[in-house]
Amino acid sequence: MELEYESWPIAGQFFKVSIMRFVGPATIKSYLGDKLLSRKDCPDPPCHDMFEIPSYAAGLTLTVIAVDAIGDKKERSFIVEGKDRLGMETTA
């Protein structure tokens, strides 16, 4: 399974994440801190989710977790940046 994103998460903007090459069905869950921000269930590949990151989220951790039917799991964590800065990926 591959987890891809188009750009760094920035407060007040939309964030798009996709998973490819998974054994369906699969689920993408995105958390801001410990709060579930978005959930997308997909029957087969590819799977895309797009959601708005709250304007107050700069400095918080966004964690994206994807799991497919055979238990393959991909996780990425990011520090959400303000509109004037490019974000950095953290290790998951």
GITAFEN-V216882 format. One record per residue. N is the residue number from 1. SS is DSSP state (hx for helix, st for strand, lp for the rest). Layout:
n:ss
N:SS
N:SS
//
This chain:
n:ss
1:lp
2:st
3:st
4:st
5:st
6:lp
7:lp
8:lp
9:lp
10:st
11:lp
12:lp
13:lp
14:st
15:st
16:st
17:st
18:st
19:st
20:st
21:lp
22:lp
23:lp
24:lp
25:lp
26:st
27:st
28:st
29:st
30:st
31:st
32:st
33:lp
34:lp
35:st
36:st
37:st
38:st
39:st
40:st
41:st
42:st
43:lp
44:lp
45:lp
46:lp
47:st
48:st
49:st
50:st
51:st
52:st
53:lp
54:lp
55:lp
56:lp
57:lp
58:lp
59:lp
60:lp
61:st
62:st
63:st
64:st
65:st
66:st
67:st
68:st
69:lp
70:lp
71:lp
72:lp
73:st
74:st
75:st
76:st
77:st
78:st
79:st
80:lp
81:st
82:lp
83:lp
84:lp
85:lp
86:lp
87:lp
88:st
89:st
90:st
91:lp
92:lp
//
